[in-house]
Amino acid sequence: MYLVANVLESKNMNNIPYQAPEVSLPRDGGEVLNLKEFRPQNVVLFFYPKGATPTCTKEAVSFSKAKAEFDKFNTVLVGISKDPVTSHDKFILKNDLKVPLLSDDGAEICEAFNVWKEKSMYGKTYMGIERSTFLIDGHGNIVKEWRKVRIKNHVEDVLDAVKNL
């Protein structure tokens, strides 16, 4: 994955559409999931900072509740954070989530999608995931992205974009 991340850093990610980075990571339950397996379906890939926190829980639950609507438009929902697989398993069970959650513990995929950012809180600077969502078409191209996501109406906005593909 290191090579994938380095190659994509030089790409202008604002020039949509563009080829999505390759994603193959461990998921809840421990198996490895490769997004290519979903083609020719669309994929909504949402990055969130940390499971079991209020905002991340609300986002994951909102996507899970809308899963049937996304299914109607041949679209798979997948979440990614740096949380370990065991944490994802607990998060899914506790909140009855219906979407797979991938573990990017090395932040390589986060870096490839340019969501691994410097943040600050209470005067301390640290690295973390910037809440972001990417709509990937059935050919593996990113056709829409949302950065610095605010949760209110986000799932509805993403679903509208899917409907317009």
C-alpha positions as CSV (number, residue, x, y, z in Angstrom):
1,M,0.0,0.0,0.0
2,Y,2.9,2.3,0.6
3,L,3.6,2.7,-3.2
4,V,-0.1,3.4,-3.8
5,A,-0.1,6.2,-1.3
6,N,3.1,7.8,-2.7
7,V,1.9,7.7,-6.3
8,L,-1.4,9.3,-5.5
9,E,0.0,12.1,-3.4
10,S,1.1,13.9,-6.6
11,K,-2.3,13.6,-8.2
12,N,-4.6,16.7,-8.3
13,M,-7.5,15.3,-6.3
14,N,-9.7,18.3,-7.1
15,N,-9.8,17.3,-10.8
16,I,-12.9,15.1,-10.6
17,P,-13.4,12.4,-11.8
18,Y,-10.1,10.6,-11.0
19,Q,-9.1,7.0,-10.4
20,A,-9.7,6.0,-6.7
21,P,-6.7,4.7,-4.8
22,E,-6.7,0.9,-4.4
23,V,-8.3,-0.1,-1.1
24,S,-7.7,-3.5,0.5
25,L,-7.9,-3.5,4.3
26,P,-9.0,-5.7,7.2
27,R,-12.7,-5.3,8.0
28,D,-14.9,-6.1,10.9
29,G,-14.8,-9.8,11.5
30,G,-11.1,-9.9,10.4
31,E,-11.4,-10.7,6.7
32,V,-9.7,-8.5,4.1
33,L,-12.0,-6.4,1.9
34,N,-10.9,-5.1,-1.5
35,L,-13.2,-2.4,-3.0
36,K,-12.5,-3.8,-6.5
37,E,-14.7,-6.8,-5.4
38,F,-17.7,-4.5,-5.6
39,R,-17.3,-3.5,-9.2
40,P,-19.5,-2.7,-11.2
41,Q,-21.4,-1.3,-8.1
42,N,-20.9,2.2,-6.9
43,V,-19.2,2.7,-3.5
44,V,-19.7,5.4,-0.9
45,L,-16.6,5.4,1.2
46,F,-16.8,7.4,4.4
47,F,-13.8,8.2,6.6
48,Y,-14.5,8.9,10.2
49,P,-12.1,9.8,13.1
50,K,-13.1,7.3,15.8
51,G,-15.9,4.9,16.4
52,A,-18.0,5.0,19.5
53,T,-17.8,8.8,19.7
54,P,-21.1,10.7,19.4
55,T,-20.6,12.2,15.9
56,C,-19.0,9.1,14.4
57,T,-21.8,7.0,15.8
58,K,-24.5,9.3,14.4
59,E,-22.8,9.2,11.0
60,A,-22.4,5.4,10.9
61,V,-26.0,4.8,12.2
62,S,-27.4,7.3,9.6
63,F,-25.6,5.5,6.7
64,S,-26.8,2.1,8.1
65,K,-30.4,3.3,8.3
66,A,-30.2,4.5,4.7
67,K,-28.5,1.3,3.4
68,A,-31.7,-0.1,1.7
69,E,-32.1,3.2,-0.2
70,F,-28.4,3.0,-1.4
71,D,-28.9,-0.6,-2.4
72,K,-31.7,0.4,-4.8
73,F,-29.1,2.5,-6.7
74,N,-26.5,-0.3,-6.8
75,T,-24.4,1.4,-4.2
76,V,-22.4,-0.2,-1.4
77,L,-21.5,1.7,1.8
78,V,-18.1,1.3,3.5
79,G,-16.6,3.1,6.5
80,I,-12.9,3.5,7.3
81,S,-11.1,4.6,10.5
82,K,-7.8,3.8,12.2
83,D,-9.7,1.8,14.9
84,P,-8.6,-1.8,15.2
85,V,-10.9,-4.6,13.9
86,T,-11.9,-5.6,17.4
87,S,-13.1,-2.1,18.1
88,H,-15.1,-2.1,14.8
89,D,-16.7,-5.4,15.9
90,K,-17.9,-3.9,19.1
91,F,-19.0,-0.7,17.4
92,I,-21.1,-2.6,14.9
93,L,-22.7,-4.8,17.6
94,K,-23.5,-2.0,20.0
95,N,-25.1,0.2,17.3
96,D,-26.6,-2.6,15.0
97,L,-24.6,-1.2,12.0
98,K,-25.3,-2.6,8.6
99,V,-22.2,-1.4,6.8
100,P,-18.7,-2.9,6.7
101,L,-16.0,-1.0,8.6
102,L,-12.4,-1.2,7.5
103,S,-9.3,-0.7,9.7
104,D,-6.5,1.5,8.3
105,D,-4.3,1.3,11.4
106,G,-1.2,2.5,9.4
107,A,-3.1,5.4,7.9
108,E,-1.8,4.5,4.4
109,I,-5.3,4.6,2.8
110,C,-6.1,7.7,4.7
111,E,-3.0,9.4,3.3
112,A,-3.8,8.1,-0.2
113,F,-7.2,9.8,0.0
114,N,-5.7,12.9,1.6
115,V,-7.8,12.7,4.8
116,W,-4.9,12.2,7.2
117,K,-4.6,15.8,8.5
118,E,-3.0,17.8,11.2
119,K,-5.6,18.8,13.7
120,S,-5.6,20.8,16.9
121,M,-7.7,20.7,20.1
122,Y,-7.2,22.5,23.4
123,G,-4.0,23.9,22.1
124,K,-2.5,20.5,21.2
125,T,-1.6,19.6,17.6
126,Y,-2.0,16.0,16.4
127,M,-2.7,13.9,13.3
128,G,-6.1,12.6,12.7
129,I,-8.7,11.7,10.1
130,E,-10.7,14.6,8.5
131,R,-14.3,13.4,8.2
132,S,-14.7,12.9,4.5
133,T,-16.9,10.9,2.0
134,F,-16.1,9.8,-1.5
135,L,-18.5,8.5,-4.2
136,I,-16.8,6.0,-6.4
137,D,-18.5,4.9,-9.6
138,G,-18.7,1.3,-10.9
139,H,-15.5,1.9,-12.9
140,G,-13.4,2.9,-9.8
141,N,-13.5,6.6,-10.4
142,I,-14.1,9.2,-7.7
143,V,-17.0,11.2,-9.1
144,K,-17.8,13.3,-6.0
145,E,-16.1,14.0,-2.7
146,W,-17.2,15.7,0.5
147,R,-14.5,17.1,2.8
148,K,-14.8,18.4,6.4
149,V,-18.2,16.8,6.6
150,R,-20.9,18.0,8.9
151,I,-23.3,15.3,9.7
152,K,-26.6,17.1,9.4
153,N,-28.2,16.1,6.1
154,H,-25.0,14.5,4.9
155,V,-26.4,11.1,4.2
156,E,-29.3,12.7,2.2
157,D,-26.8,14.7,0.2
158,V,-24.8,11.6,-0.6
159,L,-27.9,9.7,-1.6
160,D,-29.0,12.6,-3.9
161,A,-25.6,12.4,-5.6
162,V,-25.9,8.6,-6.1
163,K,-29.4,9.1,-7.6
164,N,-27.9,11.5,-10.1
165,L,-25.1,9.1,-11.4
